[in-house]
Amino acid sequence: MYTHKLKVGDKVSFIDGTGKKIKGTISQADAVLSNIGECSLILKLYDDANYLNIKGEAK
């Protein structure tokens, strides 16, 4: 059972298949729910590592 509450703007991180830590901010969240099959949570993430501040410096 999934018990976390995720919303747009939340910062998240996870480990990908190669063991690299991925950090991002949720920019869109959708779900596909079913009472007879699989349920899916679909998150669109903004990559925080590619962010540039106002002065053009990498974060």
PQR file with spaces between the fields and no chain letter, atoms N, CA, C, O and H, PARSE charges and radii, in Angstrom:
ATOM       1  N    MET     1       0.844   -1.174    0.000 -0.4000 1.5000
ATOM       2  CA   MET     1       0.000    0.000    0.000 -0.0000 2.0000
ATOM       3  C    MET     1       0.889    1.237    0.000  0.5500 1.7000
ATOM       4  O    MET     1       1.863    1.315    0.749 -0.5500 1.4000
ATOM       5  N    TYR     2       0.545    2.194   -0.841 -0.4000 1.5000
ATOM       6  CA   TYR     2       1.293    3.448   -0.944 -0.0000 2.0000
ATOM       7  C    TYR     2       0.650    4.471   -0.021  0.5500 1.7000
ATOM       8  O    TYR     2      -0.547    4.740   -0.122 -0.5500 1.4000
ATOM       9  H    TYR     2      -0.246    2.131   -1.450  0.4000 1.0000
ATOM      10  N    THR     3       1.448    5.044    0.880 -0.4000 1.5000
ATOM      11  CA   THR     3       0.872    5.939    1.889 -0.0000 2.0000
ATOM      12  C    THR     3       1.397    7.372    1.822  0.5500 1.7000
ATOM      13  O    THR     3       0.971    8.214    2.613 -0.5500 1.4000
ATOM      14  H    THR     3       2.420    4.825    0.962  0.4000 1.0000
ATOM      15  N    HIS     4       2.314    7.667    0.896 -0.4000 1.5000
ATOM      16  CA   HIS     4       2.860    9.018    0.808 -0.0000 2.0000
ATOM      17  C    HIS     4       1.891    9.937    0.076  0.5500 1.7000
ATOM      18  O    HIS     4       1.139    9.499   -0.795 -0.5500 1.4000
ATOM      19  H    HIS     4       2.660    6.983    0.254  0.4000 1.0000
ATOM      20  N    LYS     5       1.920   11.205    0.437 -0.4000 1.5000
ATOM      21  CA   LYS     5       1.114   12.207   -0.258 -0.0000 2.0000
ATOM      22  C    LYS     5       2.062   13.044   -1.107  0.5500 1.7000
ATOM      23  O    LYS     5       2.878   13.796   -0.573 -0.5500 1.4000
ATOM      24  H    LYS     5       2.532   11.561    1.144  0.4000 1.0000
ATOM      25  N    LEU     6       1.957   12.917   -2.419 -0.4000 1.5000
ATOM      26  CA   LEU     6       2.794   13.670   -3.346 -0.0000 2.0000
ATOM      27  C    LEU     6       1.946   14.718   -4.042  0.5500 1.7000
ATOM      28  O    LEU     6       0.788   14.476   -4.382 -0.5500 1.4000
ATOM      29  H    LEU     6       1.294   12.307   -2.852  0.4000 1.0000
ATOM      30  N    LYS     7       2.546   15.901   -4.251 -0.4000 1.5000
ATOM      31  CA   LYS     7       1.818   16.952   -4.962 -0.0000 2.0000
ATOM      32  C    LYS     7       2.794   17.738   -5.832  0.5500 1.7000
ATOM      33  O    LYS     7       4.008   17.679   -5.638 -0.5500 1.4000
ATOM      34  H    LYS     7       3.486   16.098   -3.975  0.4000 1.0000
ATOM      35  N    VAL     8       2.246   18.469   -6.786 -0.4000 1.5000
ATOM      36  CA   VAL     8       3.062   19.296   -7.671 -0.0000 2.0000
ATOM      37  C    VAL     8       3.879   20.270   -6.826  0.5500 1.7000
ATOM      38  O    VAL     8       3.354   20.909   -5.914 -0.5500 1.4000
ATOM      39  H    VAL     8       1.260   18.517   -6.944  0.4000 1.0000
ATOM      40  N    GLY     9       5.162   20.374   -7.140 -0.4000 1.5000
ATOM      41  CA   GLY     9       6.070   21.253   -6.402 -0.0000 2.0000
ATOM      42  C    GLY     9       6.922   20.529   -5.376  0.5500 1.7000
ATOM      43  O    GLY     9       7.919   21.078   -4.907 -0.5500 1.4000
ATOM      44  H    GLY     9       5.589   19.855   -7.881  0.4000 1.0000
ATOM      45  N    ASP    10       6.546   19.293   -5.015 -0.4000 1.5000
ATOM      46  CA   ASP    10       7.341   18.515   -4.060 -0.0000 2.0000
ATOM      47  C    ASP    10       8.670   18.108   -4.688  0.5500 1.7000
ATOM      48  O    ASP    10       8.733   17.777   -5.872 -0.5500 1.4000
ATOM      49  H    ASP    10       5.736   18.847   -5.396  0.4000 1.0000
ATOM      50  N    LYS    11       9.719   18.135   -3.893 -0.4000 1.5000
ATOM      51  CA   LYS    11      11.026   17.642   -4.321 -0.0000 2.0000
ATOM      52  C    LYS    11      11.081   16.147   -4.014  0.5500 1.7000
ATOM      53  O    LYS    11      10.690   15.713   -2.930 -0.5500 1.4000
ATOM      54  H    LYS    11       9.668   18.403   -2.931  0.4000 1.0000
ATOM      55  N    VAL    12      11.570   15.365   -4.978 -0.4000 1.5000
ATOM      56  CA   VAL    12      11.668   13.920   -4.811 -0.0000 2.0000
ATOM      57  C    VAL    12      13.039   13.452   -5.281  0.5500 1.7000
ATOM      58  O    VAL    12      13.714   14.150   -6.039 -0.5500 1.4000
ATOM      59  H    VAL    12      11.888   15.717   -5.858  0.4000 1.0000
ATOM      60  N    SER    13      13.445   12.281   -4.835 -0.4000 1.5000
ATOM      61  CA   SER    13      14.671   11.659   -5.332 -0.0000 2.0000
ATOM      62  C    SER    13      14.473   10.154   -5.325  0.5500 1.7000
ATOM      63  O    SER    13      13.698    9.613   -4.538 -0.5500 1.4000
ATOM      64  H    SER    13      12.897   11.714   -4.219  0.4000 1.0000
ATOM      65  N    PHE    14      15.195    9.491   -6.223 -0.4000 1.5000
ATOM      66  CA   PHE    14      15.132    8.042   -6.306 -0.0000 2.0000
ATOM      67  C    PHE    14      16.413    7.527   -6.936  0.5500 1.7000
ATOM      68  O    PHE    14      17.181    8.298   -7.512 -0.5500 1.4000
ATOM      69  H    PHE    14      15.825    9.931   -6.863  0.4000 1.0000
ATOM      70  N    ILE    15      16.643    6.237   -6.827 -0.4000 1.5000
ATOM      71  CA   ILE    15      17.808    5.588   -7.411 -0.0000 2.0000
ATOM      72  C    ILE    15      17.372    4.929   -8.714  0.5500 1.7000
ATOM      73  O    ILE    15      16.430    4.136   -8.724 -0.5500 1.4000
ATOM      74  H    ILE    15      16.019    5.612   -6.358  0.4000 1.0000
ATOM      75  N    ASP    16      18.062    5.257   -9.830 -0.4000 1.5000
ATOM      76  CA   ASP    16      17.689    4.659  -11.110 -0.0000 2.0000
ATOM      77  C    ASP    16      18.287    3.258  -11.245  0.5500 1.7000
ATOM      78  O    ASP    16      18.931    2.768  -10.317 -0.5500 1.4000
ATOM      79  H    ASP    16      18.826    5.902   -9.822  0.4000 1.0000
ATOM      80  N    GLY    17      18.083    2.624  -12.370 -0.4000 1.5000
ATOM      81  CA   GLY    17      18.531    1.250  -12.599 -0.0000 2.0000
ATOM      82  C    GLY    17      20.034    1.073  -12.587  0.5500 1.7000
ATOM      83  O    GLY    17      20.518   -0.048  -12.430 -0.5500 1.4000
ATOM      84  H    GLY    17      17.560    3.022  -13.124  0.4000 1.0000
ATOM      85  N    THR    18      20.797    2.165  -12.752 -0.4000 1.5000
ATOM      86  CA   THR    18      22.257    2.075  -12.744 -0.0000 2.0000
ATOM      87  C    THR    18      22.847    2.460  -11.392  0.5500 1.7000
ATOM      88  O    THR    18      24.068    2.491  -11.239 -0.5500 1.4000
ATOM      89  H    THR    18      20.404    3.076  -12.880  0.4000 1.0000
ATOM      90  N    GLY    19      21.995    2.754  -10.408 -0.4000 1.5000
ATOM      91  CA   GLY    19      22.457    3.116   -9.077 -0.0000 2.0000
ATOM      92  C    GLY    19      22.695    4.606   -8.889  0.5500 1.7000
ATOM      93  O    GLY    19      23.172    5.024   -7.833 -0.5500 1.4000
ATOM      94  H    GLY    19      21.003    2.729  -10.533  0.4000 1.0000
ATOM      95  N    LYS    20      22.370    5.422   -9.900 -0.4000 1.5000
ATOM      96  CA   LYS    20      22.565    6.868   -9.818 -0.0000 2.0000
ATOM      97  C    LYS    20      21.367    7.511   -9.124  0.5500 1.7000
ATOM      98  O    LYS    20      20.220    7.167   -9.407 -0.5500 1.4000
ATOM      99  H    LYS    20      21.983    5.083  -10.757  0.4000 1.0000
ATOM     100  N    LYS    21      21.646    8.459   -8.203 -0.4000 1.5000
ATOM     101  CA   LYS    21      20.573    9.163   -7.508 -0.0000 2.0000
ATOM     102  C    LYS    21      20.033   10.270   -8.409  0.5500 1.7000
ATOM     103  O    LYS    21      20.791   11.117   -8.881 -0.5500 1.4000
ATOM     104  H    LYS    21      22.578    8.738   -7.973  0.4000 1.0000
ATOM     105  N    ILE    22      18.739   10.260   -8.644 -0.4000 1.5000
ATOM     106  CA   ILE    22      18.058   11.242   -9.478 -0.0000 2.0000
ATOM     107  C    ILE    22      17.237   12.150   -8.566  0.5500 1.7000
ATOM     108  O    ILE    22      16.461   11.670   -7.740 -0.5500 1.4000
ATOM     109  H    ILE    22      18.124    9.572   -8.261  0.4000 1.0000
ATOM     110  N    LYS    23      17.411   13.472   -8.718 -0.4000 1.5000
ATOM     111  CA   LYS    23      16.646   14.443   -7.934 -0.0000 2.0000
ATOM     112  C    LYS    23      15.789   15.259   -8.890  0.5500 1.7000
ATOM     113  O    LYS    23      16.229   15.613   -9.983 -0.5500 1.4000
ATOM     114  H    LYS    23      18.042   13.863   -9.389  0.4000 1.0000
ATOM     115  N    GLY    24      14.573   15.552   -8.476 -0.4000 1.5000
ATOM     116  CA   GLY    24      13.686   16.341   -9.322 -0.0000 2.0000
ATOM     117  C    GLY    24      12.552   16.944   -8.523  0.5500 1.7000
ATOM     118  O    GLY    24      12.384   16.669   -7.335 -0.5500 1.4000
ATOM     119  H    GLY    24      14.215   15.265   -7.588  0.4000 1.0000
ATOM     120  N    THR    25      11.781   17.769   -9.200 -0.4000 1.5000
ATOM     121  CA   THR    25      10.597   18.397   -8.627 -0.0000 2.0000
ATOM     122  C    THR    25       9.399   17.955   -9.443  0.5500 1.7000
ATOM     123  O    THR    25       9.442   17.980  -10.673 -0.5500 1.4000
ATOM     124  H    THR    25      11.917   17.992  -10.165  0.4000 1.0000
ATOM     125  N    ILE    26       8.333   17.552   -8.777 -0.4000 1.5000
ATOM     126  CA   ILE    26       7.136   17.097   -9.472 -0.0000 2.0000
ATOM     127  C    ILE    26       6.486   18.286  -10.175  0.5500 1.7000
ATOM     128  O    ILE    26       6.131   19.278   -9.539 -0.5500 1.4000
ATOM     129  H    ILE    26       8.298   17.531   -7.778  0.4000 1.0000
ATOM     130  N    SER    27       6.336   18.173  -11.504 -0.4000 1.5000
ATOM     131  CA   SER    27       5.682   19.246  -12.256 -0.0000 2.0000
ATOM     132  C    SER    27       4.284   18.842  -12.710  0.5500 1.7000
ATOM     133  O    SER    27       3.476   19.700  -13.064 -0.5500 1.4000
ATOM     134  H    SER    27       6.625   17.367  -12.021  0.4000 1.0000
ATOM     135  N    GLN    28       3.993   17.545  -12.701 -0.4000 1.5000
ATOM     136  CA   GLN    28       2.655   17.065  -13.062 -0.0000 2.0000
ATOM     137  C    GLN    28       2.461   15.686  -12.441  0.5500 1.7000
ATOM     138  O    GLN    28       3.391   14.879  -12.414 -0.5500 1.4000
ATOM     139  H    GLN    28       4.650   16.848  -12.413  0.4000 1.0000
ATOM     140  N    ALA    29       1.266   15.416  -11.947 -0.4000 1.5000
ATOM     141  CA   ALA    29       0.956   14.115  -11.347 -0.0000 2.0000
ATOM     142  C    ALA    29      -0.397   13.629  -11.859  0.5500 1.7000
ATOM     143  O    ALA    29      -1.379   14.372  -11.845 -0.5500 1.4000
ATOM     144  H    ALA    29       0.511   16.071  -11.969  0.4000 1.0000
ATOM     145  N    ASP    30      -0.440   12.387  -12.306 -0.4000 1.5000
ATOM     146  CA   ASP    30      -1.669   11.750  -12.771 -0.0000 2.0000
ATOM     147  C    ASP    30      -1.712   10.335  -12.214  0.5500 1.7000
ATOM     148  O    ASP    30      -0.686    9.780  -11.821 -0.5500 1.4000
ATOM     149  H    ASP    30       0.358   11.784  -12.317  0.4000 1.0000
ATOM     150  N    ALA    31      -2.890    9.766  -12.185 -0.4000 1.5000
ATOM     151  CA   ALA    31      -3.042    8.392  -11.708 -0.0000 2.0000
ATOM     152  C    ALA    31      -4.065    7.666  -12.567  0.5500 1.7000
ATOM     153  O    ALA    31      -5.026    8.258  -13.058 -0.5500 1.4000
ATOM     154  H    ALA    31      -3.723   10.217  -12.505  0.4000 1.0000
ATOM     155  N    VAL    32      -3.835    6.376  -12.734 -0.4000 1.5000
ATOM     156  CA   VAL    32      -4.792    5.493  -13.394 -0.0000 2.0000
ATOM     157  C    VAL    32      -5.197    4.475  -12.340  0.5500 1.7000
ATOM     158  O    VAL    32      -4.371    3.685  -11.884 -0.5500 1.4000
ATOM     159  H    VAL    32      -3.054    5.895  -12.335  0.4000 1.0000
ATOM     160  N    LEU    33      -6.463    4.491  -11.955 -0.4000 1.5000
ATOM     161  CA   LEU    33      -6.941    3.632  -10.876 -0.0000 2.0000
ATOM     162  C    LEU    33      -7.885    2.562  -11.415  0.5500 1.7000
ATOM     163  O    LEU    33      -8.647    2.794  -12.353 -0.5500 1.4000
ATOM     164  H    LEU    33      -7.135    5.133  -12.325  0.4000 1.0000
ATOM     165  N    SER    34      -7.814    1.395  -10.801 -0.4000 1.5000
ATOM     166  CA   SER    34      -8.684    0.295  -11.204 -0.0000 2.0000
ATOM     167  C    SER    34      -8.982   -0.557   -9.985  0.5500 1.7000
ATOM     168  O    SER    34      -8.110   -0.763   -9.140 -0.5500 1.4000
ATOM     169  H    SER    34      -7.195    1.207  -10.039  0.4000 1.0000
ATOM     170  N    ASN    35     -10.194   -1.049   -9.889 -0.4000 1.5000
ATOM     171  CA   ASN    35     -10.512   -1.954   -8.780 -0.0000 2.0000
ATOM     172  C    ASN    35     -10.383   -3.419   -9.200  0.5500 1.7000
ATOM     173  O    ASN    35     -10.620   -4.316   -8.390 -0.5500 1.4000
ATOM     174  H    ASN    35     -10.902   -0.882  -10.576  0.4000 1.0000
ATOM     175  N    ILE    36     -10.006   -3.671  -10.468 -0.4000 1.5000
ATOM     176  CA   ILE    36      -9.842   -5.063  -10.922 -0.0000 2.0000
ATOM     177  C    ILE    36      -8.469   -5.335  -11.527  0.5500 1.7000
ATOM     178  O    ILE    36      -8.169   -6.482  -11.860 -0.5500 1.4000
ATOM     179  H    ILE    36      -9.814   -2.943  -11.125  0.4000 1.0000
ATOM     180  N    GLY    37      -7.634   -4.321  -11.676 -0.4000 1.5000
ATOM     181  CA   GLY    37      -6.321   -4.511  -12.295 -0.0000 2.0000
ATOM     182  C    GLY    37      -5.279   -3.619  -11.650  0.5500 1.7000
ATOM     183  O    GLY    37      -5.401   -3.205  -10.497 -0.5500 1.4000
ATOM     184  H    GLY    37      -7.877   -3.390  -11.405  0.4000 1.0000
ATOM     185  N    GLU    38      -4.258   -3.341  -12.431 -0.4000 1.5000
ATOM     186  CA   GLU    38      -3.161   -2.522  -11.927 -0.0000 2.0000
ATOM     187  C    GLU    38      -3.553   -1.051  -11.821  0.5500 1.7000
ATOM     188  O    GLU    38      -4.372   -0.553  -12.593 -0.5500 1.4000
ATOM     189  H    GLU    38      -4.159   -3.677  -13.368  0.4000 1.0000
ATOM     190  N    CYS    39      -2.952   -0.370  -10.851 -0.4000 1.5000
ATOM     191  CA   CYS    39      -3.086    1.075  -10.697 -0.0000 2.0000
ATOM     192  C    CYS    39      -1.711    1.685  -10.977  0.5500 1.7000
ATOM     193  O    CYS    39      -0.686    1.085  -10.650 -0.5500 1.4000
ATOM     194  H    CYS    39      -2.286   -0.775  -10.224  0.4000 1.0000
ATOM     195  N    SER    40      -1.689    2.850  -11.569 -0.4000 1.5000
ATOM     196  CA   SER    40      -0.422    3.497  -11.914 -0.0000 2.0000
ATOM     197  C    SER    40      -0.408    4.939  -11.438  0.5500 1.7000
ATOM     198  O    SER    40      -1.410    5.649  -11.521 -0.5500 1.4000
ATOM     199  H    SER    40      -2.522    3.337  -11.834  0.4000 1.0000
ATOM     200  N    LEU    41       0.749    5.358  -10.938 -0.4000 1.5000
ATOM     201  CA   LEU    41       0.997    6.750  -10.590 -0.0000 2.0000
ATOM     202  C    LEU    41       1.985    7.274  -11.621  0.5500 1.7000
ATOM     203  O    LEU    41       3.080    6.729  -11.760 -0.5500 1.4000
ATOM     204  H    LEU    41       1.563    4.781  -10.870  0.4000 1.0000
ATOM     205  N    ILE    42       1.616    8.319  -12.339 -0.4000 1.5000
ATOM     206  CA   ILE    42       2.458    8.871  -13.388 -0.0000 2.0000
ATOM     207  C    ILE    42       2.922   10.252  -12.945  0.5500 1.7000
ATOM     208  O    ILE    42       2.112   11.158  -12.751 -0.5500 1.4000
ATOM     209  H    ILE    42       0.727    8.763  -12.226  0.4000 1.0000
ATOM     210  N    LEU    43       4.240   10.403  -12.786 -0.4000 1.5000
ATOM     211  CA   LEU    43       4.807   11.680  -12.360 -0.0000 2.0000
ATOM     212  C    LEU    43       5.656   12.263  -13.478  0.5500 1.7000
ATOM     213  O    LEU    43       6.469   11.559  -14.077 -0.5500 1.4000
ATOM     214  H    LEU    43       4.898    9.667  -12.944  0.4000 1.0000
ATOM     215  N    LYS    44       5.469   13.542  -13.759 -0.4000 1.5000
ATOM     216  CA   LYS    44       6.340   14.262  -14.675 -0.0000 2.0000
ATOM     217  C    LYS    44       7.257   15.091  -13.791  0.5500 1.7000
ATOM     218  O    LYS    44       6.793   15.913  -13.001 -0.5500 1.4000
ATOM     219  H    LYS    44       4.809   14.113  -13.272  0.4000 1.0000
ATOM     220  N    LEU    45       8.578   14.870  -13.928 -0.4000 1.5000
ATOM     221  CA   LEU    45       9.543   15.534  -13.063 -0.0000 2.0000
ATOM     222  C    LEU    45      10.333   16.588  -13.817  0.5500 1.7000
ATOM     223  O    LEU    45      10.672   16.415  -14.988 -0.5500 1.4000
ATOM     224  H    LEU    45       8.955   14.203  -14.569  0.4000 1.0000
ATOM     225  N    TYR    46      10.620   17.680  -13.127 -0.4000 1.5000
ATOM     226  CA   TYR    46      11.526   18.704  -13.621 -0.0000 2.0000
ATOM     227  C    TYR    46      12.896   18.366  -13.053  0.5500 1.7000
ATOM     228  O    TYR    46      13.038   18.193  -11.843 -0.5500 1.4000
ATOM     229  H    TYR    46      10.345   17.821  -12.176  0.4000 1.0000
ATOM     230  N    ASP    47      13.907   18.271  -13.913 -0.4000 1.5000
ATOM     231  CA   ASP    47      15.256   17.886  -13.504 -0.0000 2.0000
ATOM     232  C    ASP    47      15.952   19.059  -12.817  0.5500 1.7000
ATOM     233  O    ASP    47      16.361   20.012  -13.481 -0.5500 1.4000
ATOM     234  H    ASP    47      13.792   18.412  -14.896  0.4000 1.0000
ATOM     235  N    ASP    48      16.088   18.995  -11.502 -0.4000 1.5000
ATOM     236  CA   ASP    48      16.727   20.073  -10.743 -0.0000 2.0000
ATOM     237  C    ASP    48      18.203   20.246  -11.097  0.5500 1.7000
ATOM     238  O    ASP    48      18.749   21.334  -10.915 -0.5500 1.4000
ATOM     239  H    ASP    48      15.756   18.221  -10.963  0.4000 1.0000
ATOM     240  N    ALA    49      18.857   19.201  -11.596 -0.4000 1.5000
ATOM     241  CA   ALA    49      20.278   19.275  -11.926 -0.0000 2.0000
ATOM     242  C    ALA    49      20.532   20.175  -13.133  0.5500 1.7000
ATOM     243  O    ALA    49      21.645   20.677  -13.291 -0.5500 1.4000
ATOM     244  H    ALA    49      18.413   18.317  -11.743  0.4000 1.0000
ATOM     245  N    ASN    50      19.541   20.391  -13.982 -0.4000 1.5000
ATOM     246  CA   ASN    50      19.716   21.221  -15.175 -0.0000 2.0000
ATOM     247  C    ASN    50      19.191   22.635  -14.994  0.5500 1.7000
ATOM     248  O    ASN    50      18.962   23.343  -15.974 -0.5500 1.4000
ATOM     249  H    ASN    50      18.637   19.983  -13.853  0.4000 1.0000
ATOM     250  N    TYR    51      19.002   23.048  -13.759 -0.4000 1.5000
ATOM     251  CA   TYR    51      18.458   24.373  -13.439 -0.0000 2.0000
ATOM     252  C    TYR    51      19.542   25.445  -13.536  0.5500 1.7000
ATOM     253  O    TYR    51      20.658   25.235  -13.061 -0.5500 1.4000
ATOM     254  H    TYR    51      19.188   22.472  -12.962  0.4000 1.0000
ATOM     255  N    LEU    52      19.234   26.572  -14.133 -0.4000 1.5000
ATOM     256  CA   LEU    52      20.124   27.733  -14.136 -0.0000 2.0000
ATOM     257  C    LEU    52      19.444   28.855  -13.365  0.5500 1.7000
ATOM     258  O    LEU    52      18.251   29.104  -13.543 -0.5500 1.4000
ATOM     259  H    LEU    52      18.327   26.742  -14.519  0.4000 1.0000
ATOM     260  N    ASN    53      20.209   29.534  -12.501 -0.4000 1.5000
ATOM     261  CA   ASN    53      19.622   30.655  -11.767 -0.0000 2.0000
ATOM     262  C    ASN    53      19.623   31.911  -12.637  0.5500 1.7000
ATOM     263  O    ASN    53      20.058   31.867  -13.788 -0.5500 1.4000
ATOM     264  H    ASN    53      21.178   29.331  -12.357  0.4000 1.0000
ATOM     265  N    ILE    54      19.149   33.008  -12.105 -0.4000 1.5000
ATOM     266  CA   ILE    54      19.020   34.263  -12.856 -0.0000 2.0000
ATOM     267  C    ILE    54      20.362   34.715  -13.449  0.5500 1.7000
ATOM     268  O    ILE    54      20.384   35.288  -14.538 -0.5500 1.4000
ATOM     269  H    ILE    54      18.796   33.044  -11.170  0.4000 1.0000
ATOM     270  N    LYS    55      21.461   34.471  -12.764 -0.4000 1.5000
ATOM     271  CA   LYS    55      22.777   34.900  -13.236 -0.0000 2.0000
ATOM     272  C    LYS    55      23.369   33.920  -14.250  0.5500 1.7000
ATOM     273  O    LYS    55      24.479   34.138  -14.736 -0.5500 1.4000
ATOM     274  H    LYS    55      21.443   34.006  -11.879  0.4000 1.0000
ATOM     275  N    GLY    56      22.648   32.847  -14.577 -0.4000 1.5000
ATOM     276  CA   GLY    56      23.129   31.886  -15.562 -0.0000 2.0000
ATOM     277  C    GLY    56      24.096   30.860  -15.003  0.5500 1.7000
ATOM     278  O    GLY    56      24.762   30.158  -15.765 -0.5500 1.4000
ATOM     279  H    GLY    56      21.746   32.670  -14.182  0.4000 1.0000
ATOM     280  N    GLU    57      24.183   30.762  -13.683 -0.4000 1.5000
ATOM     281  CA   GLU    57      25.077   29.798  -13.047 -0.0000 2.0000
ATOM     282  C    GLU    57      24.311   28.525  -12.742  0.5500 1.7000
ATOM     283  O    GLU    57      23.152   28.562  -12.331 -0.5500 1.4000
ATOM     284  H    GLU    57      23.643   31.332  -13.064  0.4000 1.0000
ATOM     285  N    ALA    58      24.977   27.395  -12.950 -0.4000 1.5000
ATOM     286  CA   ALA    58      24.336   26.115  -12.642 -0.0000 2.0000
ATOM     287  C    ALA    58      24.111   25.997  -11.155  0.5500 1.7000
ATOM     288  O    ALA    58      24.931   26.448  -10.355 -0.5500 1.4000
ATOM     289  H    ALA    58      25.919   27.365  -13.284  0.4000 1.0000
ATOM     290  N    LYS    59      23.018   25.401  -10.789 -0.4000 1.5000
ATOM     291  CA   LYS    59      22.669   25.212   -9.379 -0.0000 2.0000
ATOM     292  C    LYS    59      23.484   24.082   -8.803  0.5500 1.7000
ATOM     293  O    LYS    59      23.344   23.758   -7.623 -0.5500 1.4000
ATOM     294  H    LYS    59      22.351   25.035  -11.438  0.4000 1.0000
